[in-house]
Amino acid sequence: MEKSRLKEIFQSISPILISPKSSSLTLSFSKRFFLFQLFNKISGKIENDPFLNFIAVLKNYKILGRFLHGTIKELYRDRNKFYFKKFFMNDELYESVKSDLEWVYNKNSDMNLTITKRGIIIYDNYKKDSFNVLLLTIHSGTCMPKDIQAKQAITKSKRLLEEDINTHKIYGNLVLEKGGIWVDNKFSRFACDYNRSPENAIYKNNPNKKSQNYWKEEITHSQRKSLMEGYVEFYFMLGHLIETHRFNIIFDGHSMKNMKNRPSISFGTRYIPIFYMPIVKSMQRKLITLGYNSVSLNKPFEGGYILKWMNNRFPDIFIFSMEVNKKLYMSRNRRRTIIKKLKKLSENITHIFDIEESEQ
């Protein structure tokens, strides 16, 4: 980031202007010199620290409104405080974020976090000049605003059978143990699906298929606007993460229903530059060696809108998605997660990212 731009950002977030005008605070020459030195130190720190750079950008553009950021130790400490609870849009969202914070804290307490009031959590375990993954689990959330749920034809119990239950616990260890940044979403895709284009992000009823009628009542303009504000926030943050950090792999993690002819695991490779395909095929072989009897490419999904969006803007980056069949970690009726199976699946997926020299 250019120094002039950093100065502009610093001025927007600092309570004191570096160059006060006649109508503002008057500072002595020595104090001005001190502030000049301080600014140089801060700008250098931001230039060398992608997290500070990213936070400065978010504050400067003010797209997100209020958001929380700090170390996981600080936010874990404050998880039961009034300000933390009331920060979120509703109690369900608060309880979901709090539960995840406790789970992650016990695994890795040395990270920075950024949290939006709509439940986007950015876990920052980025290691400069090292191997870093950008992990997305954008369908792991199940939280639904009550006013939106009231207008939906699909019941909560049926919706939960469709949701990507606990995918954040399947894929999250990849960043917690190795390195990189993990963007998790606690908001249900049945409210607004961040893996679809803007015009399709809020699901529409299908007049030809009763099973795909999601709404019994039309949502209002203000409700639609509120849902889409979260969509805009997400893509704003995602774009700036990619601009301010260097990632070796960008990985979008999902789960899928166990339907006829579906594999145990599938990679979505439609948007991968050909140069990187040998690495994906090596991962595929590793999973087969680990005992997964059907590991496919692009079956049934090739990669969603989010990968298409990134590929259009950053065509040379290594991006792909993964779908794990729910039969691998959930009970037969798909209403309960089997913790032992989930842990083993998570360990195996984390293991395939141990990329050897010959694979790069």
Secondary structure, DSSP 8 states (H G I E B T S, - for coil): --HHHHHHHHHHH-SS-SS--TTS----HHHHHHHHHHHHHHHHHHHH-HHHHHHHHHHHH-SS-SEEEEEHHHHHHTTTSHHHHHHSSSHHHHHHHHHHHHHHHTT--S-EEEEETT-EEEEEE--TTS--EEEEETT---B--HHHHTTBSS-HHHHHHHS-TTHHHHHTHIIIII-EEEEEE-B-TTT--TTS-GGGSS----TT-GGG--BSS---HHHHHHHHHHHHHHHHHHHHHHHHS--SEEEEEEEE---TT--SEEEE-TTS-GGGHHHHHHHHHHHHHTT-S-EEESSS----HHHHHHHHHSTTS-EEEEEEEGGGTB-TTSSSB-HHHHHHHHHHHHHTT---GGG-
